[in-house]
């Protein structure tokens, strides 16, 4: 069974966070004060959840140093407004999907409302695994993003999917039909940032594969689908150590953040023919240019057909410019993807 360690100075906050996690976690939840944080306790924890309000920061100083050294997967829960939580998140290098910020009102109720985001953050922390900063270069190479910690690298094909209006149901149809050992899938779905976490959680519960929010420098693996968290551009990076996600700027590109075009253009550049691009139902034309870049790089590409699309905007834009080499009804998309994967492994 997994073990989650909750660290918080305020006893009420500690109890509230532990209680919220107890309803979500599939293992033991232990709550301790910062003065009880020690390397042996941290080593036994699969995930550490650090909970703090602005008033707690001084009490957390020593605990924060110990947690950083232990390099355990970390989820940060901050209470209240102001810059203190942002400062702590930046110091600990906690990516946005692993930080849960709640108002300083009725904390128990706010944590209950944040349950889908907490669950998604826990899963993402487990997928990301322990951080090992001592093994990473002090600075990433010029023009590149920091790679994930060393391990068995995945260097096979990757599926990139873009969707918008009607995409939530379309993605459920596709992802729920994928086998548990399928090639990794990276998704951009246009939706309000606040709802992406709960959407990823619903997909995860309904699918044989693991589905989670994409974080920064998360390595890809078989049987994993990552959904762009919203508010950051999502791209792929690759080198001999594997393929991983990269969260970039907060600017909208083509009116979207994340934009399917940016994900797919990065796949074209980094993966070439060892990629599969798919555009599902959606309004507008985001993803059409990116899908074209993938096709020109040798990747296989597909668009959902008009008959099964809620809005035949994004797929039509791709078809009109010759970006899709295949047009398929939604129920056939998962089979097409699965059938291609073995050929790309050669």
C-alpha beads as a LAMMPS data file, in Angstrom:
LAMMPS data file: protein, C-alpha beads

346 atoms
345 bonds

1 atom types
1 bond types

-500.0 500.0 xlo xhi
-500.0 500.0 ylo yhi
-500.0 500.0 zlo zhi

Masses

1 110.0

Atoms # bond

1 1 1 0.000 0.000 0.000
2 1 1 1.144 3.539 -0.683
3 1 1 1.875 5.996 2.093
4 1 1 1.156 9.712 2.002
5 1 1 2.830 12.007 4.488
6 1 1 1.043 15.282 5.261
7 1 1 3.229 18.033 6.738
8 1 1 1.534 21.148 8.132
9 1 1 2.244 23.500 11.036
10 1 1 -1.367 24.457 11.700
11 1 1 -3.180 21.556 13.448
12 1 1 -6.563 22.352 11.909
13 1 1 -5.088 22.569 8.431
14 1 1 -3.125 19.374 9.013
15 1 1 -6.279 17.535 10.061
16 1 1 -8.362 18.964 7.211
17 1 1 -5.830 18.013 4.501
18 1 1 -5.291 14.536 5.975
19 1 1 -9.050 14.013 6.104
20 1 1 -9.497 15.093 2.501
21 1 1 -6.686 12.805 1.346
22 1 1 -8.007 9.844 3.332
23 1 1 -11.075 9.771 1.082
24 1 1 -8.916 9.830 -2.064
25 1 1 -5.796 7.800 -1.310
26 1 1 -5.472 4.026 -1.735
27 1 1 -3.042 3.760 1.176
28 1 1 -2.120 5.165 4.570
29 1 1 -2.183 8.885 5.307
30 1 1 -0.005 10.165 8.148
31 1 1 -0.100 13.801 9.313
32 1 1 2.830 15.333 11.202
33 1 1 4.120 18.728 12.290
34 1 1 7.195 20.252 10.624
35 1 1 9.345 19.585 13.708
36 1 1 8.793 15.854 13.234
37 1 1 10.000 15.838 9.639
38 1 1 13.045 13.589 9.369
39 1 1 14.798 11.781 6.514
40 1 1 13.582 8.346 7.635
41 1 1 9.941 9.489 7.655
42 1 1 10.305 11.039 4.235
43 1 1 12.037 7.977 2.793
44 1 1 9.042 5.827 3.750
45 1 1 6.567 8.138 2.009
46 1 1 5.489 7.632 -1.583
47 1 1 4.212 11.220 -1.769
48 1 1 4.705 14.170 0.587
49 1 1 1.872 16.707 0.820
50 1 1 3.069 20.009 2.253
51 1 1 0.198 22.235 3.437
52 1 1 0.805 25.849 4.380
53 1 1 -0.744 29.237 4.900
54 1 1 1.160 32.525 4.819
55 1 1 1.468 32.486 8.605
56 1 1 3.168 29.071 8.559
57 1 1 6.158 29.861 6.376
58 1 1 8.600 30.603 9.188
59 1 1 7.707 27.330 10.923
60 1 1 8.228 25.418 7.704
61 1 1 11.770 26.650 7.011
62 1 1 13.646 23.645 8.398
63 1 1 11.092 21.151 7.111
64 1 1 11.334 22.592 3.606
65 1 1 15.113 22.096 3.568
66 1 1 14.736 18.481 4.691
67 1 1 12.049 17.777 2.100
68 1 1 14.199 19.260 -0.672
69 1 1 17.152 17.079 0.301
70 1 1 14.951 13.961 0.515
71 1 1 13.698 14.609 -3.048
72 1 1 10.361 12.895 -2.522
73 1 1 7.431 13.454 -4.917
74 1 1 5.747 16.577 -3.548
75 1 1 2.251 18.058 -3.697
76 1 1 1.821 21.572 -2.304
77 1 1 -1.454 22.779 -0.785
78 1 1 -1.564 26.503 -0.023
79 1 1 -4.318 28.382 1.785
80 1 1 -5.177 32.048 1.295
81 1 1 -4.224 34.694 -1.221
82 1 1 -1.033 36.665 -1.618
83 1 1 2.481 35.985 -2.868
84 1 1 3.642 33.670 -0.076
85 1 1 2.250 30.517 -1.661
86 1 1 3.661 31.459 -5.072
87 1 1 7.066 32.073 -3.510
88 1 1 7.048 28.710 -1.763
89 1 1 5.935 26.903 -4.946
90 1 1 8.733 28.568 -6.921
91 1 1 11.304 27.722 -4.277
92 1 1 10.279 24.061 -4.236
93 1 1 9.946 23.994 -8.052
94 1 1 6.436 22.599 -7.753
95 1 1 4.760 22.576 -11.204
96 1 1 1.243 23.980 -11.423
97 1 1 -0.551 20.596 -11.649
98 1 1 0.997 19.602 -8.294
99 1 1 -0.020 22.779 -6.469
100 1 1 -3.518 23.138 -5.027
101 1 1 -4.429 26.659 -3.880
102 1 1 -7.649 27.114 -1.884
103 1 1 -9.258 30.241 -0.363
104 1 1 -8.869 30.953 3.344
105 1 1 -12.583 30.569 4.064
106 1 1 -14.013 27.226 5.162
107 1 1 -10.938 25.138 4.429
108 1 1 -12.693 21.781 4.783
109 1 1 -15.360 22.745 2.261
110 1 1 -12.770 24.221 -0.100
111 1 1 -10.675 21.046 0.081
112 1 1 -13.767 18.981 -0.619
113 1 1 -14.442 21.054 -3.732
114 1 1 -10.796 20.643 -4.714
115 1 1 -10.943 16.830 -4.370
116 1 1 -10.645 16.130 -8.144
117 1 1 -7.590 18.368 -8.372
118 1 1 -6.060 16.744 -5.285
119 1 1 -6.608 13.284 -6.721
120 1 1 -5.073 14.298 -10.049
121 1 1 -2.091 15.873 -8.269
122 1 1 -1.478 12.716 -6.219
123 1 1 -1.525 10.570 -9.311
124 1 1 0.751 12.941 -11.194
125 1 1 3.232 12.954 -8.289
126 1 1 3.294 9.158 -8.314
127 1 1 3.829 9.063 -12.074
128 1 1 6.608 11.624 -11.893
129 1 1 8.347 9.743 -9.104
130 1 1 11.156 11.020 -6.895
131 1 1 13.031 14.044 -8.140
132 1 1 16.783 13.629 -8.172
133 1 1 18.239 17.098 -8.695
134 1 1 21.748 15.929 -7.924
135 1 1 21.666 13.847 -11.119
136 1 1 20.404 16.647 -13.315
137 1 1 22.603 19.274 -14.879
138 1 1 22.654 22.554 -12.996
139 1 1 21.365 24.276 -16.112
140 1 1 19.537 22.740 -19.084
141 1 1 21.356 22.945 -22.413
142 1 1 20.787 26.174 -24.295
143 1 1 17.418 26.266 -25.976
144 1 1 16.266 23.033 -24.341
145 1 1 14.143 22.104 -21.358
146 1 1 15.329 20.143 -18.393
147 1 1 14.999 16.390 -18.911
148 1 1 13.405 13.968 -16.477
149 1 1 15.518 12.015 -14.014
150 1 1 17.451 9.120 -15.525
151 1 1 15.675 5.791 -15.819
152 1 1 14.617 3.312 -18.481
153 1 1 13.855 5.721 -21.341
154 1 1 10.837 5.441 -23.601
155 1 1 11.827 6.256 -27.174
156 1 1 8.933 4.735 -29.100
157 1 1 5.982 6.315 -30.911
158 1 1 3.796 8.967 -29.263
159 1 1 0.171 9.848 -30.042
160 1 1 -0.780 13.559 -30.027
161 1 1 -4.485 14.432 -29.914
162 1 1 -6.156 17.831 -30.224
163 1 1 -9.838 18.482 -29.489
164 1 1 -12.237 21.273 -28.603
165 1 1 -16.055 21.493 -28.683
166 1 1 -17.433 17.987 -28.190
167 1 1 -13.953 16.724 -27.418
168 1 1 -14.612 15.601 -23.868
169 1 1 -16.944 12.831 -25.012
170 1 1 -14.825 12.099 -28.089
171 1 1 -11.699 11.666 -25.968
172 1 1 -13.558 9.344 -23.624
173 1 1 -14.552 7.231 -26.636
174 1 1 -10.974 7.027 -27.913
175 1 1 -9.037 6.666 -24.665
176 1 1 -11.413 4.137 -23.094
177 1 1 -10.853 1.867 -26.108
178 1 1 -7.043 1.970 -25.880
179 1 1 -5.267 -1.114 -24.485
180 1 1 -3.435 -0.814 -21.171
181 1 1 0.008 -1.077 -22.822
182 1 1 -0.658 1.408 -25.634
183 1 1 1.841 4.005 -26.788
184 1 1 1.847 7.163 -24.651
185 1 1 -0.775 9.752 -25.550
186 1 1 -0.558 13.521 -25.055
187 1 1 -3.776 15.531 -25.286
188 1 1 -4.727 19.174 -25.735
189 1 1 -8.429 19.708 -25.001
190 1 1 -9.756 23.273 -25.085
191 1 1 -11.600 23.882 -21.816
192 1 1 -11.452 26.267 -18.830
193 1 1 -8.321 25.678 -16.781
194 1 1 -10.294 25.097 -13.568
195 1 1 -12.016 22.027 -15.023
196 1 1 -9.082 20.201 -16.593
197 1 1 -8.096 18.373 -13.392
198 1 1 -11.548 16.892 -12.821
199 1 1 -11.785 15.996 -16.521
200 1 1 -8.488 14.076 -16.372
201 1 1 -9.689 12.317 -13.233
202 1 1 -12.922 11.208 -14.934
203 1 1 -10.961 9.856 -17.877
204 1 1 -8.618 8.002 -15.554
205 1 1 -11.504 6.313 -13.785
206 1 1 -13.097 5.248 -17.068
207 1 1 -10.008 3.998 -18.920
208 1 1 -7.701 0.998 -18.675
209 1 1 -4.748 3.328 -19.241
210 1 1 -3.508 5.873 -16.702
211 1 1 -4.695 9.424 -17.383
212 1 1 -3.252 12.435 -15.541
213 1 1 -2.490 16.118 -15.961
214 1 1 0.746 16.851 -17.780
215 1 1 3.429 18.468 -15.667
216 1 1 6.819 19.877 -16.579
217 1 1 9.491 17.271 -17.423
218 1 1 7.181 14.257 -16.984
219 1 1 8.631 11.232 -18.829
220 1 1 6.331 9.392 -21.212
221 1 1 5.716 5.666 -20.923
222 1 1 3.399 3.022 -22.284
223 1 1 -0.129 3.024 -20.919
224 1 1 -0.051 6.709 -19.965
225 1 1 -2.098 9.603 -21.320
226 1 1 -1.267 13.151 -20.232
227 1 1 -3.703 16.050 -20.596
228 1 1 -2.453 19.629 -20.942
229 1 1 -3.223 21.359 -17.625
230 1 1 -4.292 24.697 -19.086
231 1 1 -2.589 28.054 -18.769
232 1 1 0.772 26.807 -20.133
233 1 1 1.807 25.795 -23.620
234 1 1 2.463 22.050 -23.820
235 1 1 5.239 20.579 -25.967
236 1 1 7.305 17.417 -26.278
237 1 1 11.061 17.093 -25.906
238 1 1 13.315 14.138 -26.718
239 1 1 16.910 13.035 -26.354
240 1 1 18.732 9.777 -25.582
241 1 1 17.254 9.829 -22.077
242 1 1 13.676 9.584 -23.307
243 1 1 10.675 11.700 -24.289
244 1 1 9.044 14.061 -21.839
245 1 1 6.531 16.874 -21.585
246 1 1 7.537 20.516 -21.358
247 1 1 5.305 23.281 -20.013
248 1 1 6.163 26.623 -21.552
249 1 1 4.839 30.160 -21.773
250 1 1 1.446 31.345 -20.585
251 1 1 0.727 33.317 -23.780
252 1 1 -2.166 32.253 -25.996
253 1 1 -1.152 31.052 -29.441
254 1 1 -3.903 31.186 -32.016
255 1 1 -6.234 32.068 -29.159
256 1 1 -5.408 28.968 -27.107
257 1 1 -3.208 27.990 -24.180
258 1 1 -2.341 25.217 -24.534
259 1 1 -2.626 25.064 -28.317
260 1 1 -2.810 21.795 -30.241
261 1 1 -0.678 23.428 -32.947
262 1 1 2.241 23.862 -30.533
263 1 1 2.050 20.295 -29.226
264 1 1 1.937 18.864 -32.731
265 1 1 4.680 21.085 -34.127
266 1 1 6.951 19.966 -31.295
267 1 1 6.114 16.331 -32.099
268 1 1 6.970 16.956 -35.756
269 1 1 10.312 18.460 -34.787
270 1 1 11.277 16.009 -32.054
271 1 1 9.758 12.716 -33.215
272 1 1 9.309 12.933 -36.983
273 1 1 7.734 9.765 -38.371
274 1 1 7.623 8.090 -34.947
275 1 1 4.440 9.909 -34.026
276 1 1 0.712 9.805 -34.685
277 1 1 -1.373 12.983 -34.878
278 1 1 -5.144 13.102 -34.411
279 1 1 -7.595 16.009 -34.590
280 1 1 -11.019 15.415 -33.091
281 1 1 -14.191 17.485 -33.092
282 1 1 -13.802 21.187 -32.316
283 1 1 -14.491 24.767 -33.310
284 1 1 -11.888 26.817 -35.151
285 1 1 -8.689 25.600 -36.779
286 1 1 -6.251 24.978 -33.922
287 1 1 -4.173 21.897 -34.691
288 1 1 -4.531 22.008 -38.484
289 1 1 -1.109 23.587 -39.068
290 1 1 0.496 21.383 -36.424
291 1 1 -1.009 18.257 -37.985
292 1 1 0.322 19.354 -41.366
293 1 1 3.788 19.780 -39.853
294 1 1 3.553 16.248 -38.460
295 1 1 2.514 14.805 -41.830
296 1 1 5.345 16.611 -43.610
297 1 1 7.754 15.154 -41.024
298 1 1 6.600 11.637 -41.907
299 1 1 4.060 11.035 -39.128
300 1 1 0.699 9.380 -39.707
301 1 1 -2.203 11.772 -39.236
302 1 1 -5.969 11.485 -38.932
303 1 1 -9.009 13.719 -38.596
304 1 1 -12.452 12.829 -37.269
305 1 1 -15.107 12.757 -39.976
306 1 1 -17.949 15.263 -40.254
307 1 1 -20.730 12.780 -39.496
308 1 1 -19.414 11.960 -36.001
309 1 1 -18.086 15.436 -35.108
310 1 1 -20.096 17.713 -32.852
311 1 1 -18.435 20.661 -34.609
312 1 1 -16.598 19.938 -37.850
313 1 1 -14.229 22.879 -37.548
314 1 1 -10.756 21.719 -36.516
315 1 1 -10.917 18.431 -38.448
316 1 1 -12.241 20.181 -41.565
317 1 1 -9.461 22.770 -41.429
318 1 1 -6.927 19.935 -41.333
319 1 1 -8.577 18.082 -44.217
320 1 1 -8.807 21.246 -46.331
321 1 1 -5.036 21.850 -46.183
322 1 1 -4.097 18.206 -46.678
323 1 1 -2.880 17.713 -43.102
324 1 1 -4.794 14.465 -42.508
325 1 1 -3.781 11.375 -44.453
326 1 1 -6.832 9.558 -43.033
327 1 1 -10.392 10.624 -42.183
328 1 1 -12.249 8.322 -39.802
329 1 1 -15.486 8.114 -37.838
330 1 1 -14.899 8.432 -34.118
331 1 1 -15.620 4.774 -33.212
332 1 1 -12.787 3.618 -35.507
333 1 1 -10.133 6.041 -34.262
334 1 1 -8.760 3.972 -31.355
335 1 1 -8.391 0.871 -33.531
336 1 1 -6.572 2.872 -36.198
337 1 1 -4.123 4.248 -33.617
338 1 1 -3.494 0.832 -32.057
339 1 1 -2.963 -0.748 -35.467
340 1 1 -0.302 1.785 -36.417
341 1 1 1.799 1.542 -33.269
342 1 1 3.556 -1.777 -34.063
343 1 1 4.636 -0.521 -37.499
344 1 1 6.230 2.579 -35.943
345 1 1 8.301 0.443 -33.568
346 1 1 10.252 -1.074 -36.486

Bonds

1 1 1 2
2 1 2 3
3 1 3 4
4 1 4 5
5 1 5 6
6 1 6 7
7 1 7 8
8 1 8 9
9 1 9 10
10 1 10 11
11 1 11 12
12 1 12 13
13 1 13 14
14 1 14 15
15 1 15 16
16 1 16 17
17 1 17 18
18 1 18 19
19 1 19 20
20 1 20 21
21 1 21 22
22 1 22 23
23 1 23 24
24 1 24 25
25 1 25 26
26 1 26 27
27 1 27 28
28 1 28 29
29 1 29 30
30 1 30 31
31 1 31 32
32 1 32 33
33 1 33 34
34 1 34 35
35 1 35 36
36 1 36 37
37 1 37 38
38 1 38 39
39 1 39 40
40 1 40 41
41 1 41 42
42 1 42 43
43 1 43 44
44 1 44 45
45 1 45 46
46 1 46 47
47 1 47 48
48 1 48 49
49 1 49 50
50 1 50 51
51 1 51 52
52 1 52 53
53 1 53 54
54 1 54 55
55 1 55 56
56 1 56 57
57 1 57 58
58 1 58 59
59 1 59 60
60 1 60 61
61 1 61 62
62 1 62 63
63 1 63 64
64 1 64 65
65 1 65 66
66 1 66 67
67 1 67 68
68 1 68 69
69 1 69 70
70 1 70 71
71 1 71 72
72 1 72 73
73 1 73 74
74 1 74 75
75 1 75 76
76 1 76 77
77 1 77 78
78 1 78 79
79 1 79 80
80 1 80 81
81 1 81 82
82 1 82 83
83 1 83 84
84 1 84 85
85 1 85 86
86 1 86 87
87 1 87 88
88 1 88 89
89 1 89 90
90 1 90 91
91 1 91 92
92 1 92 93
93 1 93 94
94 1 94 95
95 1 95 96
96 1 96 97
97 1 97 98
98 1 98 99
99 1 99 100
100 1 100 101
101 1 101 102
102 1 102 103
103 1 103 104
104 1 104 105
105 1 105 106
106 1 106 107
107 1 107 108
108 1 108 109
109 1 109 110
110 1 110 111
111 1 111 112
112 1 112 113
113 1 113 114
114 1 114 115
115 1 115 116
116 1 116 117
117 1 117 118
118 1 118 119
119 1 119 120
120 1 120 121
121 1 121 122
122 1 122 123
123 1 123 124
124 1 124 125
125 1 125 126
126 1 126 127
127 1 127 128
128 1 128 129
129 1 129 130
130 1 130 131
131 1 131 132
132 1 132 133
133 1 133 134
134 1 134 135
135 1 135 136
136 1 136 137
137 1 137 138
138 1 138 139
139 1 139 140
140 1 140 141
141 1 141 142
142 1 142 143
143 1 143 144
144 1 144 145
145 1 145 146
146 1 146 147
147 1 147 148
148 1 148 149
149 1 149 150
150 1 150 151
151 1 151 152
152 1 152 153
153 1 153 154
154 1 154 155
155 1 155 156
156 1 156 157
157 1 157 158
158 1 158 159
159 1 159 160
160 1 160 161
161 1 161 162
162 1 162 163
163 1 163 164
164 1 164 165
165 1 165 166
166 1 166 167
167 1 167 168
168 1 168 169
169 1 169 170
170 1 170 171
171 1 171 172
172 1 172 173
173 1 173 174
174 1 174 175
175 1 175 176
176 1 176 177
177 1 177 178
178 1 178 179
179 1 179 180
180 1 180 181
181 1 181 182
182 1 182 183
183 1 183 184
184 1 184 185
185 1 185 186
186 1 186 187
187 1 187 188
188 1 188 189
189 1 189 190
190 1 190 191
191 1 191 192
192 1 192 193
193 1 193 194
194 1 194 195
195 1 195 196
196 1 196 197
197 1 197 198
198 1 198 199
199 1 199 200
200 1 200 201
201 1 201 202
202 1 202 203
203 1 203 204
204 1 204 205
205 1 205 206
206 1 206 207
207 1 207 208
208 1 208 209
209 1 209 210
210 1 210 211
211 1 211 212
212 1 212 213
213 1 213 214
214 1 214 215
215 1 215 216
216 1 216 217
217 1 217 218
218 1 218 219
219 1 219 220
220 1 220 221
221 1 221 222
222 1 222 223
223 1 223 224
224 1 224 225
225 1 225 226
226 1 226 227
227 1 227 228
228 1 228 229
229 1 229 230
230 1 230 231
231 1 231 232
232 1 232 233
233 1 233 234
234 1 234 235
235 1 235 236
236 1 236 237
237 1 237 238
238 1 238 239
239 1 239 240
240 1 240 241
241 1 241 242
242 1 242 243
243 1 243 244
244 1 244 245
245 1 245 246
246 1 246 247
247 1 247 248
248 1 248 249
249 1 249 250
250 1 250 251
251 1 251 252
252 1 252 253
253 1 253 254
254 1 254 255
255 1 255 256
256 1 256 257
257 1 257 258
258 1 258 259
259 1 259 260
260 1 260 261
261 1 261 262
262 1 262 263
263 1 263 264
264 1 264 265
265 1 265 266
266 1 266 267
267 1 267 268
268 1 268 269
269 1 269 270
270 1 270 271
271 1 271 272
272 1 272 273
273 1 273 274
274 1 274 275
275 1 275 276
276 1 276 277
277 1 277 278
278 1 278 279
279 1 279 280
280 1 280 281
281 1 281 282
282 1 282 283
283 1 283 284
284 1 284 285
285 1 285 286
286 1 286 287
287 1 287 288
288 1 288 289
289 1 289 290
290 1 290 291
291 1 291 292
292 1 292 293
293 1 293 294
294 1 294 295
295 1 295 296
296 1 296 297
297 1 297 298
298 1 298 299
299 1 299 300
300 1 300 301
301 1 301 302
302 1 302 303
303 1 303 304
304 1 304 305
305 1 305 306
306 1 306 307
307 1 307 308
308 1 308 309
309 1 309 310
310 1 310 311
311 1 311 312
312 1 312 313
313 1 313 314
314 1 314 315
315 1 315 316
316 1 316 317
317 1 317 318
318 1 318 319
319 1 319 320
320 1 320 321
321 1 321 322
322 1 322 323
323 1 323 324
324 1 324 325
325 1 325 326
326 1 326 327
327 1 327 328
328 1 328 329
329 1 329 330
330 1 330 331
331 1 331 332
332 1 332 333
333 1 333 334
334 1 334 335
335 1 335 336
336 1 336 337
337 1 337 338
338 1 338 339
339 1 339 340
340 1 340 341
341 1 341 342
342 1 342 343
343 1 343 344
344 1 344 345
345 1 345 346
